[in-house]
Amino acid sequence: MIFAFVIKWANIPDSAITPVNLVIKAFSVFLGSIFLTKNGTKGLINGVLFALIYTMLSFTTFSLLAGEFVLGMGLVSDFAFNTIAGAIGGIMGANLKK
């Protein structure tokens, strides 16, 4: 949401929107995976599952809002980055001291 306001008021090129959006989503998955796996078990599995569910829900929601379902490289990159972020966040969350 904050990035949307920054785009609105700053002179940010359109080519920067997709990479920044990808990083914001991956960071969200990373943090979500850390909080999800704080119980200390199955961090990798739970982090990856969280990332896959997050990506599917995000894709479905925004596809419904746009009125079209487009399967392309954007979805592939979302799955890849979010899965990596979820795995790392899950491992970190499972290993954090309580």
VMD Tcl script that draws the C-alpha trace (Angstrom):
set ca {
  {0.00 0.00 0.00}
  {2.80 2.38 0.89}
  {4.56 1.60 -2.39}
  {1.35 2.48 -4.27}
  {1.42 5.95 -2.72}
  {5.11 6.33 -3.50}
  {4.44 5.43 -7.14}
  {1.57 7.90 -7.26}
  {3.60 10.85 -5.97}
  {7.16 10.10 -7.06}
  {8.59 9.83 -10.53}
  {9.23 6.08 -10.47}
  {9.58 4.36 -13.85}
  {7.13 1.59 -14.70}
  {10.02 -0.85 -15.11}
  {10.70 -0.64 -11.35}
  {7.21 -1.64 -10.27}
  {7.43 -5.38 -11.00}
  {10.77 -6.03 -9.25}
  {9.81 -3.99 -6.19}
  {6.44 -5.75 -6.03}
  {8.20 -9.12 -6.20}
  {10.51 -8.17 -3.32}
  {7.61 -6.89 -1.19}
  {5.69 -10.15 -1.68}
  {8.74 -12.30 -0.95}
  {9.48 -10.28 2.19}
  {5.87 -10.77 3.34}
  {6.15 -14.52 2.82}
  {9.51 -14.54 4.63}
  {8.05 -12.80 7.70}
  {4.89 -14.91 7.61}
  {6.95 -18.09 7.50}
  {9.02 -16.99 10.48}
  {5.91 -16.34 12.57}
  {4.25 -19.56 11.40}
  {7.18 -21.80 12.31}
  {8.12 -20.36 15.70}
  {6.94 -23.61 17.29}
  {10.21 -25.17 16.15}
  {9.01 -28.07 14.02}
  {9.08 -28.70 10.27}
  {10.24 -25.19 9.42}
  {11.18 -25.93 5.82}
  {7.96 -27.80 5.00}
  {5.68 -25.31 6.72}
  {7.50 -22.33 5.21}
  {7.22 -23.73 1.69}
  {3.56 -24.67 2.17}
  {2.81 -21.19 3.48}
  {4.53 -19.67 0.42}
  {2.58 -21.85 -2.01}
  {-0.75 -21.11 -0.36}
  {0.04 -17.38 -0.17}
  {1.00 -17.29 -3.85}
  {-2.12 -19.16 -4.97}
  {-4.43 -16.98 -2.87}
  {-2.71 -13.84 -4.13}
  {-2.89 -14.98 -7.75}
  {-6.56 -15.96 -7.45}
  {-7.55 -12.73 -5.69}
  {-5.83 -10.40 -8.13}
  {-6.97 -12.44 -11.13}
  {-10.57 -12.14 -9.98}
  {-10.13 -8.40 -9.49}
  {-8.59 -8.03 -12.95}
  {-11.26 -10.22 -14.53}
  {-8.74 -12.56 -16.19}
  {-6.45 -15.42 -15.25}
  {-3.06 -15.07 -16.92}
  {-0.58 -17.89 -16.45}
  {2.86 -16.60 -17.35}
  {6.38 -15.88 -16.24}
  {5.15 -13.47 -13.58}
  {3.38 -16.29 -11.79}
  {6.42 -18.54 -12.19}
  {8.71 -15.89 -10.68}
  {6.23 -15.33 -7.82}
  {6.23 -19.05 -7.05}
  {10.02 -19.25 -7.23}
  {10.82 -16.21 -5.08}
  {8.04 -16.85 -2.58}
  {9.00 -20.51 -2.19}
  {12.63 -19.60 -1.52}
  {11.60 -16.85 0.90}
  {9.17 -19.21 2.64}
  {11.78 -21.92 2.97}
  {14.37 -19.55 4.44}
  {11.84 -17.92 6.75}
  {10.54 -21.30 7.86}
  {14.00 -22.59 8.69}
  {14.85 -19.38 10.55}
  {11.56 -19.37 12.44}
  {11.94 -22.98 13.51}
  {15.43 -22.28 14.83}
  {14.72 -19.04 16.70}
  {15.10 -19.16 20.45}
  {11.81 -18.88 22.25}
}
mol new
graphics top color blue
foreach p $ca { graphics top sphere $p radius 0.5 }
foreach p [lrange $ca 0 end-1] q [lrange $ca 1 end] { graphics top cylinder $p $q radius 0.2 }
display resetview
